[in-house]
Amino acid sequence: MDTEHRPSPPPISHAQAFEALSGSNIAMVLCDPALPDCPIVYVNRAFELVSGYTAPMAVGRNCRFLQGKDTDPDDIKRIREAVASRVDVTVDIQNYRADGTPFMNRLMLTPIFAADGTLRYFLGIQKPLSEVEDLMSPNAVRSAMREVQHRVKNHLSMIVSLIRLHGRAAGDARDQFELLSRRVESLQVLYQELSNPERRRNMDTVSLGAYLSRLSAATQALDGRAGIRVNVLVDEAEVTTDEAINLGLVVSEVMTNALQHAFEGRETGLMELRLQRLSGQALRVTVSDDGVGMPEGVSWPDKTSVGGSVINGLITQLSGKLVVNTGSTGTVVTLDLPDLALQG
Ligand SMILES: Cc1cc2nc3c(=O)[nH]c(=O)nc-3n(C[C@H](O)[C@H](O)[C@H](O)COP(=O)(O)O)c2cc1C
């Protein structure tokens, strides 16, 4: 195509450009952050058509009048934060037309700065999503995930209850049921940590500190007593999910053992769970108590029991080293993990 001899179009003024945009099929609003509560100062015709609100009905109000009972507070929060930080944001948000019908609005919001850098307006572009777009939208996927998470949590709780129920009637095999239920509980807590909405990371790693804190609380809820305090002191360490599962099981086993046996005949007691990040890739987990100590001649974990051999197997998988110091002033179990795949 020959472009060289084409006459250049006459420049248009800002007012003409604005006039042209007002006829766009795309709904848009301008809000003025210099006015109290950042109200709408302009809506185009397409906005009136999409929302059912006429310009006189909308101008002077903050856009939140489009929200309603099923609007997700997390979406509102994301917009609020973007407005406060004066940055662009795109959010799919549940909105309602003037006649009350709901629509999923893909809102694109951007600050507009004057040449001298001062903030003049916020421009909002509203695109109602079709049913199909709505189903595929990040919001819909998120809420489907939430529903699945909710169900998985309930199912895991049910499985734990069933295992415990069978365990009570299992006689000699009771220990094995206990171990199994703890394994599922550890997974349950890990799962809660993975589905924590605050984490924006992938599913391959988990915050060990947060996970062990939750695990400690769960173990205490199951096996603790009113007079036993548990202090949890954890460094931040991001480990692979597999490592977290193995470590979680060892820790819950050690803690359960202490809660069940260390304070026999005592009303009160103190336990401490500590996770320390040592130099390089090394971690140390310590579970200590000020209880009665292990009986003489008892070695823990007991290699001859199912539980003991599972614990030993897990520690070997983690390339860990377990040291148990026990006496009349209590027990300290130290697990050194010199070579974890620590992230960050
Ligand atoms: C230019 C602009 C356009 C907006 N458009 C919408 C919209 O279409 N739908 C909506 O629910 N919120 C919209 N909002 C967001 C609300 O006005 C408000 O910022 C949000 O509810 C968070 O603030 P709040 O927590 O004070 O309500 C828009 C905000 C701005 C600045």
The ligand as an SDF file (V2000), in Angstrom:
LIG
                    3D

 31 33  0  0  0  0  0  0  0  0999 V2000
  -13.6040    4.7130   37.4030 C   0  0  0  0  0  0  0  0  0  0  0  0
  -14.1890    3.6810   38.3140 C   0  0  0  0  0  0  0  0  0  0  0  0
  -15.1320    2.8060   37.8060 C   0  0  0  0  0  0  0  0  0  0  0  0
  -15.7110    1.8450   38.6080 C   0  0  0  0  0  0  0  0  0  0  0  0
  -16.6270    0.9910   38.0740 N   0  0  0  0  0  0  0  0  0  0  0  0
  -17.2030    0.0460   38.8600 C   0  0  0  0  0  0  0  0  0  0  0  0
  -18.1560   -0.8470   38.3160 C   0  0  0  0  0  0  0  0  0  0  0  0
  -18.4890   -0.8240   37.1480 O   0  0  0  0  0  0  0  0  0  0  0  0
  -18.6810   -1.7780   39.1480 N   0  0  0  0  0  0  0  0  0  0  0  0
  -18.3160   -1.8910   40.4540 C   0  0  0  0  0  0  0  0  0  0  0  0
  -18.8230   -2.7560   41.1520 O   0  0  0  0  0  0  0  0  0  0  0  0
  -17.4070   -1.0490   40.9930 N   0  0  0  0  0  0  0  0  0  0  0  0
  -16.8350   -0.0930   40.2290 C   0  0  0  0  0  0  0  0  0  0  0  0
  -15.9090    0.7650   40.7630 N   0  0  0  0  0  0  0  0  0  0  0  0
  -15.4510    0.5530   42.1390 C   0  0  0  0  0  0  0  0  0  0  0  0
  -16.1580    1.3360   43.2260 C   0  0  0  0  0  0  0  0  0  0  0  0
  -16.4020    2.6560   42.8400 O   0  0  0  0  0  0  0  0  0  0  0  0
  -15.2730    1.3520   44.4940 C   0  0  0  0  0  0  0  0  0  0  0  0
  -13.9950    1.8610   44.1650 O   0  0  0  0  0  0  0  0  0  0  0  0
  -15.1160   -0.0370   45.0860 C   0  0  0  0  0  0  0  0  0  0  0  0
  -16.3920   -0.4730   45.5310 O   0  0  0  0  0  0  0  0  0  0  0  0
  -14.1360   -0.0830   46.2660 C   0  0  0  0  0  0  0  0  0  0  0  0
  -14.3630    0.9110   47.1760 O   0  0  0  0  0  0  0  0  0  0  0  0
  -15.2880    0.7650   48.5090 P   0  0  0  0  0  0  0  0  0  0  0  0
  -14.6950   -0.3450   49.2950 O   0  0  0  0  0  0  0  0  0  0  0  0
  -15.1610    2.1170   49.1500 O   0  0  0  0  0  0  0  0  0  0  0  0
  -16.6850    0.4480   48.0420 O   0  0  0  0  0  0  0  0  0  0  0  0
  -15.3220    1.7350   39.9660 C   0  0  0  0  0  0  0  0  0  0  0  0
  -14.3740    2.6240   40.4760 C   0  0  0  0  0  0  0  0  0  0  0  0
  -13.8230    3.5830   39.6810 C   0  0  0  0  0  0  0  0  0  0  0  0
  -12.7920    4.5190   40.2430 C   0  0  0  0  0  0  0  0  0  0  0  0
  1  2  1  0
  2  3  1  0
  2 30  2  0
  3  4  2  0
  4  5  1  0
  4 28  1  0
  5  6  2  0
  6  7  1  0
  6 13  1  0
  7  8  2  0
  7  9  1  0
  9 10  1  0
 10 11  2  0
 10 12  1  0
 12 13  2  0
 13 14  1  0
 14 15  1  0
 14 28  1  0
 15 16  1  0
 16 17  1  0
 16 18  1  0
 18 19  1  0
 18 20  1  0
 20 21  1  0
 20 22  1  0
 22 23  1  0
 23 24  1  0
 24 25  2  0
 24 26  1  0
 24 27  1  0
 28 29  2  0
 29 30  1  0
 30 31  1  0
M  END
$$$$
